[in-house]
Amino acid sequence: MSVTAMTACDVLAGFRSGTLSPVDYLSACLDRIATVNPKINALAAMDSANALAEARSATVRWRAGQPKGPLDGLPIGVKDLQDTKGMLTTHGSIAARGNVPDRDLPMVARLRAAGAIVLAKTNVPELGAGGNSRNPVWGATGNPFDPNLIAGGSSGGSAAALAAELLPLCTGSDTGGSLRIPAALCGIVGYRPSVDVIAHPTRPLGWSGISVLGPMARTMDDLILMLGICQGHDPDDPLSIAAVPDRFTALPDIDLRDMRVGYSADFGGAAVDPEIRKTFLARIAQISPHVRDCRPADLALGDMDRCFDILRAESFVSAFGAALDKTPEAFGQHIATNVALARRMTLADRAWAHGEQTRILRRFNAVMRDFDIILLPTAPVSPFPWTQSHAQVIDGQEMDIYYRWLALAYRGSLSGGPAITLPCGRDSSGLPFGMQMLGAVRGDEALLASARAFETLFAQSEATARPRPDLAATAPSRIDLRSIVTHPPLPTDGKDAAMQPLRTAV
């Protein structure tokens, strides 16, 4: 196994024992990035010079037995929607192609305080809109299993970087599946925590919990380690709560034989490709003998699609409406579509949506009285060409708006409860299949413990184990991943060329 294939926990154990140094590990990651990233374009801005300097300092601290924190010297990727002090943060938008924040997002600050090295920003759709990580600044991200196909979005760069073993940990965020969908399509783990766990002070509507921040990793142990560091309150996020020491380090041991498992192949009637449905039901048949009870769950919780449409639209008009009016040429069609949708809505529509979300929560709570977790597919289709904006038709049903194909994920966002996707083998096309798990509202510890138990079960069979791409045999996309770039990033003042090596590497 290559050094870059090691889990974050094993890398840190190597740092502690002295068998691996932060400098050597970072050098291995940079070599891997130079070889692989041109094929998939997962990473946007980078700061390799500063990362090397930090790795040298971390190496000295580990040798002295005085690490800065539990992640000292570990390089990570940060989603390009999230502020990183002194490092280009474009949001995939030409309007922000020269944006260098003067402070970190609190989640990023906590990771840095724990010793993590922010090596790279990970690619996104323009302003996070949609499930395909392509934008006019950095281009498109290809799937590590086939760079001609999507990696998902909006945390597609993070998912692809993890699957390709470029980095051991990456950040994500999730409104309607933005970290779960790419995690599923790339074969890694993505977690949408309850709304109060990780402070999100840049949420445009602070009292709405539809959007959350979350960790992404290759294994449950790595994800739990990262989550424990990211948790915490910020006064600018009124929904967040203070960090609870050791909250995620002492999870209960789950015996699958005691578990009551509900399942739904379509989350109350969402469109699902027949082959994905077939794969999902085959996985349920494999799981059923290992648990106490496994039976269908009724997830017809209400008018979930209309509810999500309104909640999403009000967030977009709040965040981008004024700027779109001022400089419409700086925004793509997805942003304009969301804002236009919001402006056709009324106060009565908004009142209905918030009332319906409350009703959906209460119906979900009633369903969860009979189950410990609920299983669903994460994505309704296998990855499709990244040149296609979105899945347009699923099982004969035309998608009425570009994000409708994400319904299996966004319907789960409405309850406010935690959700996770685990890699669970491959689908009938030979591409990663993600198993989504929903937990009770604010039941993060129980869901994480359950997911860790299922990860152990899945690893016991080749049919359900986490797949790994063969990047040595993978050719770059047949269409240049940078081909949609129309506005290259502006140079950043006071930064050397190492800030943006992908300008020449891809």
N, C-alpha and C positions, 0 to 999 in steps of 0.2 A: 504494500500500500504506500502511495506517495505521501509525502509530508502534508501536502495541501488537502488530502482526503481525510486527514485526521479530524476527529470531532474537536470542537472548541474546548471541551472538558479535558480531552487527552492532551491537547496542545498546552494547556495551562498546567497540567500535571507534569509535562516535560519541562516547562519553565521552573517549576518548584524543585524537581529532582536534579536539574542541571543537565539533563540529556538533550535538551533543545533550548536554544536561546531565541529571544525575540528578534534579533537581527537575522539569524539563519531562517527563521520561519517567515519573516517579512520578505526576505530575498526570494524564498521559494514561491511565495504568493505573487511577487512581481514578475518572476519568470513565467509563471503560469498565466498571468494576465497578458503578458506580451505575446504568448503563443496562442491563447484561446480567445481572448476578448475580441480580436479582429473578426472572428467568425460569428460572434453573437451580439456584439455591441451592447453589453449589459451595463457597462460603467460609463459615466459621463465625466465630469471634472475629477481630477486626481491631484494629490499633493504628495508625491513620492519622496521629495527631498525632505520635507518636514517629518514625514512618517519614518524615514530612516534615522533622522536625528532622535526622534522619540524612542525608537526601538533600541538605539544604543544606550540611551539613559535607562530604559527599562531593564536591559541586560545587566547593567551595573547594579541596579537595585535588587534584582533577583539573586545575583551572585552574593550580595551582601545580606541576603535574607530579609530584605526590607521592601517588599513590593508596595507600590503606590496604592493598590487595591486589588480586588479579585480578578480583574481583567487586564492587569498591567502588561502592556506590550502586545496585546492582541489586536490586529488590524480588523476593522469593520467597514461595512458600507452603510451609508445613510441615504435614504430616499431623497431624490432631488426636489421634493416638495417641502423638505424640512430644513430649517436654517442651521447652517454650520458657520461658526465664527471664522472670518477670514478666508472662506472657501466659497468659490463660485456656486451659487444656488439659483438655477434658472427656472425651475418649475416647468421646464420644457416649453417655455413661452418666449417669443421674441421680445415681449414687453419687459422681461426680466433677464435678458441674456448677458447683462453686465452686472447683475446683482451679487454683491459680496456682503453678507450680513455682518453686523458688528457684535453679534452675540449668538449663542447656541439656543435652539429650542431646548426647553428644560429636560426632555428625555435624552437628548444628545449630551447635554451638560452632565447628566448623571452617569452616562456611559463613560465620558471622558474622566470624570472624577474617580471612577472605578479603575482607570488606567487604560481604557480602550484607546486605540489610535484610529482616528478617522482618516482612512486612506483614500476613499473614493465616494463620490455621489453615484447613486444608481438611477437608471433611466426610468422615465414615466411617460404617460400620455400628456399632451398639453394640458397643464393645470389640473392633472389628475382625472380628466374627464374620459371615462370609458375603460374598456377591458383589453385594449391593445396598446402596448407601450411604444408608441411612436410619436414624434413631435418634430416641429420645424427647426429646432435648434440642434439636437443630437442625432436625429434619425430614428430608426426602428430597432427594437431588441428582438432577436430571433431566439427560438426555443433551443436549448442545448441538445435536445434529442433530434432536432431537425431545424436548422436556422431559417428555412423557408417558411416556417410556421410561427404563430404567435407564442409569446411567452406569457401572455395574459397581462392584466393591468388592474389598478394603476401601479402596483408594486412589482411590475414585471422585471425591471432591472435587478432588483434585490433577489427575486426568485431565481432568475437565470444565473446570477453570480454565485449563488449558493449551490445550485445543482451542478454547475460547471466547476465547482471547487476552486473558485477564485478567491473567496473570502469565507471565514467560518461563521460569521453572524452578520445580519443586515436588519435594518429597521423597515417597518412598513406602516401603512395606515389603511383604514377600512371604513367605507361608508356603505357601499352596496356589494361588497365582496372583493375590495381592492387588494387585500393581501391573501384572502383565501383562494380566489380564482387562479392567480399566477402560481401560488404554492402548489395547487393541485395539478396544473398543467405542466409544471416543471419537476414534480416529484419530490417536494420538500414539505416542511411543516410550517404552517402559518396560523397565528392565533389572534382572534379578535376578542380582547378581554371585555369584561363588563365596563360600563362607561366611567366608573369612578376610579379605576385602577391606575391608569397612566394619565397624568395631566395633559390636556390638549388646549393650551391657552391661545392657539391661533385658529381655533374653530370659529367660523364667522358668526354663528349664532350660539353664544355661550351656554344657553339654557337648553339647547337641543342636543340629545345624545346620539344622534344618528351617525356621527363620525367619531371614530376612535383611533388611537395609535396602538401599534402592537409589534411584537417581535417575530422574526422569521429565522429559521435555523434548519439544519438537516436532521436533528434528532430532538426528542423530547427533553432529554437532560440539558442539552445546550439551550433550548428555548426557555426552560424553567429558570436556568441560571440568569439568562438575560432579562427575563420578566422581573425577577426579584430586584434587579438593579434599576430597571426603568420605572417601577411603581413609585407613586408619590403625588403629593398635592402641589398645586400652584394657585396662588390667589386669583389669577386671571382666568382660571377654570373653575366656576362655582360648583361643578358636578364632581370634582376630584376629591379624594380623601387622602389623609396622611398615610405614608408608607407604614406597613406593619412589619417589624423586624422578623425575619425567618418565616414570613407568611408562606412562601413557596418552596422553602427548603425542607420542610417536614410534612410533605403530603402523605395522606394515608395510603397504606398498601391496599390495593383493590384486588379482590378475588373475583374473577370474571364469573365464576359459578354462582355468585350471589346477585349478579346484575340483571335488572329489568330493562330490556332494550326495546325501544320502539323504532320503527323505520317507515320511511316514505320515499318512494322512488321519484316523486314529482312535487313535493311540498304543496299539496292541495291543488294540483292541476297545472303546474307550470309545464311548459313544453320541454320535453327531453328526447333526445335522439334514441331510437329503439336499441341501438347497439350499446349505448351508455346504460340504458335501463337494464338490458340483459346482463351486462357486466356487474352492475350494482346488485341485482337479485342473486347472481351467482356468489357474490361476496357474502350476502346475507345468509345464504345456505351454508357457507363455510363457517360463519360466525355462530350460527344458531346452536350447534351442539355444545359450544363452550360457555354458554350463559344460562342463567336460570330461566329467563323468559325472553322470547323474541317474537314480536308480533306487530302488525301494522299500527301506525299512529295516525289519527285523523288530524291533519294539519290544514284543513279548510277553516282558517281563522278569521276570515273577513275579506274585504276588498283590499288586499295587500298591495296590488300593483298601483291602484289609484292613490292609495295612502302614501306609498313611497314616492310616486311622481311628484306629489305636492310638497312633501318634506324636502326632497332633493332640490326641487325648483326654487323654493324659498331660500335655501342655503346658497344656491348659485346666484340668484339675483342680489342677495345681500353682499356676496363676496365680489361679484364682477359687474353688476349692472351699471354702476356709474362710470367705471373705466371703459366698458364697452361702448357706452354712449359717446364718450370723449374721443376714443381712438378705436373705432370698430375694425380697422385694418390690422390691428395688433392681435386679434383673437380669431381662432379657428371656428369652424362651423358647429362643433359640438357645444362650445361655450355659448354661442349665439342661440342655438336651439334651446338650451336649458333656460336661458334668460327670457327668451320669447315665450316659452311655455309658462313661466312664472307670471309674466305680465298679462296673460289671458285669464289668470285665476283671480278669485274674489276673496274677500275676508271670510265669506261663508264657506268657501272651499277650504281655507286654512283651518277654520274652526272644526269643520268636519274631519279633516285629516288628523288633527291632534286628538279629537275624540275617538276616531277609529283606531289610532295607535294605542290608546288606552284600552279599548275593547280587545284589541289583538293581544295585548299583554295579559289581560285577565283570562282570555280563552287559552292562551299558551300555558299559563300557570295551572289551569284546570287539567290540561293534557299531561303536564309533568307530574301530577300527583300519582300517575300510574307507571311512570318510567324514571329511571336514573339518567339515561341519556337517550337521544334520538339520533339515528343514523340516516344520512341522505347522500346522494352524489353531491359533489361540490360544483362541478361544471356540467352543463347539459349536453355538451358536444366535445369531441376530440379536438385538439388544436387544429386550426385552419390557417391558410396562408396569411402572413402578416400584411400583405398588400391589400387585404380585405379589411375594411374598418371594423366590422362586427359580424356576428352570425346573423344572417338575414332571414333564413327560413330554418325552422327546427321541426322535424317530424310533420312536415306539410303546413306548419303554422308560420305565417309571416310575422316578423317582429315589427311592431308598430313604432318603435323608437329604438335608437341605437343601443341602449343599455338593457333592453328587455330580456336579452339572452342571459343576463346575470340574475334572473329571478330566484333561482335556487339559493343564492347567497343573500340577496338583499331582503328577501322575505324574512330571513332569520335575523336581520339587523333590527327589525321593527320591535321585537320584544325587549331589546336592551340586554338580553342575556349573553353569556359568553358562547363563542363558537370556534371550532378548530377544524383544520383539515389535515389529515395524515396521508402520506403516500401509501397506496395499497395495491401494488403491482401495476400491471399495464392493462389498457383497454384492448378491444379487438383489433385496433390499428397498431398495436405495439407501442403506444405512447402512454405516459403516466396517467394513472387513475387515482383521483383523490377522494378519500372517504371523509365526508363532513360529519361532525358531531356537535349537537346542540346540548347545552346544559341548562339547568335551572337558573333563573335570574339571580345574579350575584353568587352563583355557585361555582366560582372559578376553581377553587381548590379541588372540588369533587370532579369537575370535568377534566382538569389536567391530570389528576391521578388516574382517571378512567382511560384517558388517551394514552398515558404511559403503559398501562396494562395491555391495551390493544396493540400498541407498537410492538411489544414483546411477542404477542400472539402472531401478528403479521410477519414478523421476522423469521418465524419458524417454517414458513413455506415460501418456496420460490415464486409461487403465483401471487403472493400478497406482500412480499418484501419490497423495501424501497428500491426502485430501479435507479441505475446510474447510466448516464449517457456515455457512449464511446466517442469521446471528442477527438481522439487520435485518428479515427476513421471518418470523422465528420467534415464535410466540405463546407465552406461558407455559403451563405444564401446565394441562389442563382441571380437574385436582384440585389444590387448594392444596398446594404442596410442604411447607408448614409444618403440614399438617392432622394429622399424627400426633404433633405435639409435645404432650406432656402435662405436662412439667416444664420451664419456662423456666430458662435459666442464672441462677445467683445473681449479684448484682453483686460486683465484685472490689474489695477495699479499696485505696484509693490510686490508682485508675485512673479516668480520665474516661470520658465516654460514647463516646468514639472507640474504646475497646476493643471495643465490641460494636455497631457500627452496623447490623448485619443484624437486630437485634431490631426495628428499625423499617423497614428497607429491604426486607425480604422479606414 
